[in-house]
Amino acid sequence: MDATIANRVVERLQAEGWSVFIDRNTHVGRRWHKEIERELHAASAVVVLWSAKSRDSDYVLEEAEYGKRKDILFPAFIERVEFPYGFGRIQTADLIGWENGQDHSGLTQLLIPLRLHLNGQDSISTSASEPMPIAVKPKQSITPSLPAPGQTFRDKLKTSGEGPLMVVIPPGRVLMGSPEDEPKRSSREVPQHEVRIAQPFAIGVYTVTFDDYDYFCKHAGREMPEDKGWGRGNRPVINVSWRDAQDYCAWLSEQTGRHYRLPSEAEWEYACRAGKQTPYYTGADISLGQANFNRNVGKTTPVGSYPPNDFGLYDMHGNVWEWCQDRWHENYKGAPSDGSSWEKGNSEARVLRGGSWDDGPELVRSSARVSFHPVLRYGAIGFRVLCSSPIE
């Protein structure tokens, strides 16, 4: 099992055009510890795969410590284990359950920071005394804990810019989905189930704007998305795929040292409802003066044009659909109850929440959800980011 996953990781890294050494590749007649030492000194990045076997291996710990000391360590979990002592502050990718699919969020967490870090270099050392599953961390520096719930902040970027405006959301519980008597409810919103959010998190006060995303494109060398002639600036970015959103989150993580990502579907609904169990955070109904929907404006509006919810979040109803991390499921049978993203399943589609300027009131409800393919782009789809402090 471990060897299979390790081989997949090596193949995926080689597919990027990088030269990869894995420490079981020592040639006959060579002193294995000398060859590993040579390869580590030559490597531009060290990828360590944390599993039950690797975290108890002195050899792997020594190799990981070398990568940490040189600030070139990119770790990943392949099994649900505790951090080895001394490595808990390094952001780590989650490859648990990865079955070689190219749109797995943990694989994206690994590849994007590696691309940004290597920047043309082509030597990687993959450390594993025994082949094992991988969970990867983007390289980053230690950052402060999140502010208190209700406070806002912007993280500083290495490029001298600022990240999106974030607000800290307190922990709590939410009854996710719609009750039987909610008008226009869908079978995709059942069964209703309680979700517990155990830790505070920070989420974008607004959806990511063109200003935010164009800055990323400029510094990451990417093509800027089309705005349909509606304007850029503080309008929500549109025509971005789920994979585009993943790349932006990975770049923010590398730039700031915090773990930026898409919200899980449960986190999104908890943040949207802001303590309300009504169909909208405005109550039983919503008006065209409270959100941009039903083609009333006919295009996106600048973020913050309508009143916020009780958590201080704008445009959770309407304006643009928002990508979530989760794979698509037709209903909530078997859904996690801890607020985590639902990655298990065979569907390639990902979840969209919130509705848009183009949708009727039934699709901008707090519980409404639809699916969309992760590589497709559309003029009514954007995203909002979530972040946490580095894992302690």
N, C-alpha and C positions, 0 to 999 in steps of 0.2 A: 504493500500500500504506500509506504513512505517513498520507496524507490520510484514508483510510478509517478507520484506527484513531483518529485524532484526532477525527474526526466522531463516532464511537461514544462516546468519552469525554465529549465535550461534551453529547451527547444524554442520557447517563446522569446527568451532573451536573444538567442541566436537569430531568430526571425527579424529582430530589430537591426541586425547587422553588427552586433557586438561579439567580440571574442570572449568566450566563457570558459573558465576553468573551474571544475568541481573537484573537491579534494580526494575523491576516489579515483581520479584519473592519473595517479602517479604511475610512471612507466616502470616496467620491470628493470631491475638493476639500479634504480635510483633510490636514494634515501628519502623516504616519504616526507619526513619532517623538514628536510632541507628544501625539497621541491615546493612544498606548501609555503614555506617562508619566502622563497623567491617569488612565487606567484602573488602572494599578498603584497609584497613590496612593489610589484609592478602594476597591481590592480588600481583602477580609478574608482571602483566601487566594490563594496563587500555586501553581498546579499546573504543574510542568515535566516534559516527557516526554523522557527521555534516549534518543537513538539516535545512530548514527554521524554523521548530519548535524547534530543539535542540539548535541552536545558540542563540535563544531568551529565553532559559530556564535558570533561575538562578541556578537550581539544577544541570543541566548538566554542566554548566560553572564551578560550584564549584568542581564537580567531575573531570572535565578535568584539572582544575588548580592543584588539588591534584596530578594527574598523571604527569603533567608537572613538578611540584616542586620535585617529587621523581625521575624524569627522567625515567618514565616507561609508558609514554603516546604514544599510537599508534592510531592516528586519521584517519578517512576516510570520504570522501565526498559521500553522496548518492543523493544529489541534487546540482544543480549549484547555490551555494550561496557564499557570501563573507566570508572570514575568520573572526571568532569572534576576537575582539580586543585582542592582546597579543598572538595569536596563529599562526600568519602568517609566522613565521620563522621556524616552525616545518614542515618537509617534510610530505606530506599527500597523502595517497593512493586514487585512483579514482575508486570508485565502482559504479559510475553513469551508469545506463543502465545494470548493472549486473543481469543476469537472471538465476543464479544458475549454470552456466557452470564452469567447473574446470580450464579452460585455459584462463579465463579472466585476463588481465594484472593487473588490480587493485587488484584482489584476490591474485595474486602472490606477488604484492607489499606488501600486508598485511602479508601473511603467512611466507615468507622467513625471514624477519627481526624478526618476533615473534619466529620462530624456533631458530634463532641464539641467540636471547636475553634470551629466557627461559632456553635453555640448560639443560633440564631435570626437570625443575620446572613445575608445572602443575596447577597453579591457575591463572585464568584470570577474570577480572571484565569488563563486557560490559556495558557502561554507556549510558542510554537513558531514559529521563523522560517520553517520549512517544516513542514507537518503530519507528524506522526510517531507511532509506537506509544508507549504510556505505561507507565512503572513508577513507582509512588508510594511515598513515605515518610511515615509518621506524624511529626508534629512532636514532637521530644523533645530532652532535654538529654544532654550527654555523660556517660556513666557509666563506672566502672572496668571493667577486664577481669575475666573470670571468675576466681574463686579456683582454687587447684590442684585437680586431680582428687581426689575423695574428700571434699572439704570441702563443708559445707552452708552455706546463707545464705538470708535473706529480703530481698527488695528493699523499700525504703521507698516508700510511695505518696504522691502529692501530697495526698491527702485525709487524711494523717496515719496511715493504717493500714499494714498490711504485706501483702506478697504471699505466695503459697504457699511452703512450705519446699522448697528446691531442693537437689540434690546434683550435683556436677560429675562427669561420666563421662569417662574417658580415651578417646583415639582407639584404634582397633584394627580388627580384621577379624572377620567373622561369616559362617558358612556358613548362609545363609538358606533356609528351607524344611525339608522332612522327607525322610529317606532312605527307600529302598524297603522296608526291614524295620521301619519304625516302625509299631506297632499303631495302628489307627484313623486312619491318615493319609488325606488327601483329595487328589484330583486338583488342587485349588486351590492346593496347596502345592508344586508342581513347576514347572520343574526346580529342584533345589537349585543355588544359585549363591553365589559368594563376594561379599560386599559390604565395601568398605573405608570406614571412618569416619576421615577424615583429620584432623579437628579435634575437640577436646573440646567438649562441650555440657553444659548443665545441664538436668535434668528433675525433675519433681515427685517428692519422696520418697513422697508419697501422691497418689491421685487428688484432684481438686478437691473440696472438701467443701462442704456447705451453708453453713457459716460463711463460706468464701471467696466463694461465688457469691451468697449473700444480701447480702453487703456490696457487691458489684458492682451488684446490682439496685437497692439503696437509693440509691447514688450516681449511677447511670445512668438512674434513673427507669423501671425495667423491672419487669414482673410476676414474682414469685417462683415457681419451679416447685413442683409438687405433690410431697409426700413420702410419699404413700400411708399416712400415719398411723404410719410407722415411726420418726419422729423426724428432727431436723435436726442442728444442731451439727456434730460431727466425723464424721458419716456421709457417705459419698460422695454428691455431688449426683446426682440422677437426673432423668429426664424432661427432658433437654436435647438439642436437636438439634445436628447438626454446625454449622449456622449460628449457633446460640446460642454454641457453643464458640468459633467464629471471633470473634464480638462480644466475648466475654470476653477473648480473647487480644489483640485490638486495643486494648481498654480498658487492660489491663495494660501494653502497650507504651507507650501515651500517658502512663500514670501513672508509669512507672519509667524510661523512656529506653532500656530494653533491648528487643530484638526477641523478644517472646513469641509462640509459635505452637503448633499441634499438631505432634507428632512425625510424621516420615515413617514409613511401615510398616517400613522397614529400620532406622531409628533405634530404633523401639519394640522390634523383635525383638532387636536388639543389646543394648539395655538390659535386656530381660527375661531373656535367656540368661545375661548376666553371665559369659561365658566358658565356659558349659556347652553341649554339643551333645546332651544327653539330652532326652527329650520334655518334661521339666519342669526348672526350676532346682533342684528338690529331688532330681532323679535320674531313674531309669527310671519311678518311680511317684510318686504324690502321695496323701496321706491327708487325711481330713476335719479332722485337727488341724493341717494345714499351709496350708489355704486354705478359703474359703467357697464351696462349689460343691455341685452335685447335690441342691439343695433341702434340705440337711441342717439349715440354720437357717431357711429359708423366707423370708428377706428379707436386705437388706444388713446388714452389721455395721460398727461404727465402724472408720475407717481405722487400720491398724497393729495389728489384732487378731491377726495371724498373723506368723510369722517372716519377715524380709526375705530378699532374695537377696544375692549377694555384692557387689553395688553399693550395698546399703543401701536398695533399693526395696521397698515393701510392696504386696501385693495385685496383683502383675502377673498372677497366676493367680486367677481368680474375683472375687467380690464384684460388680463391674460391668464390662460391656464398655466398651472405651475407643476413642473416635473417633481415627482417624489422618487425616492430611492427604490421602492419596492417593485418586484415583478408583479404582473397582473394576475389576479385570481378572480373568478366569476362571483365569488361571495366571500364571507368572512369565516367559513368553516375551517377550523384549524389555525386561525390567525394568531400571532403572538399577542400576549396580554401585557408585555413589559415595555411596550413602546418601540421595540426594535423593528427594523425593516424586515419584510417578509421576502427572503431571497430564495427559499425553496420553491421548486416547481419547474415546469418545462416551458412555460410561455416566454417568448422573447420580448413581448410587449411590456411596457412600464406604465406606471400609474400617473394620471394627471388629475389635479384637484383645483377647485375654485371657480371654474367657468371663465368666460371671457366677454369682451365687448360684443361678440357675435352671437351669444347664447341667451336663451330665454331664462326666466326666473327659476325654473325647475333645475337647471344645471349649475346655478350659482349657489345652491343650498350648501350648508356646511358639510352634509353627508354625501353629496353628489360626487361621483367618481367615474372616469372613463379611462380607456387604454389607448396607447399610441406606440408605434414602433420606435425603438431608441435611436435609430439613425435618421429619422425623418424630421423635417423642419416645417414650420407653418407660421403664418402671420398672426395667429392668436395664441401662440405658446411661448412662454418665458420660464423663469424659475426664480426661486428665493433660496438663499443659502442659510445653513445652520452651522454653528461652531461650538466647540468646547475647548477647555484648556487641555494641554498635553496630559496624557494619562499619568497619574502619580504612581 
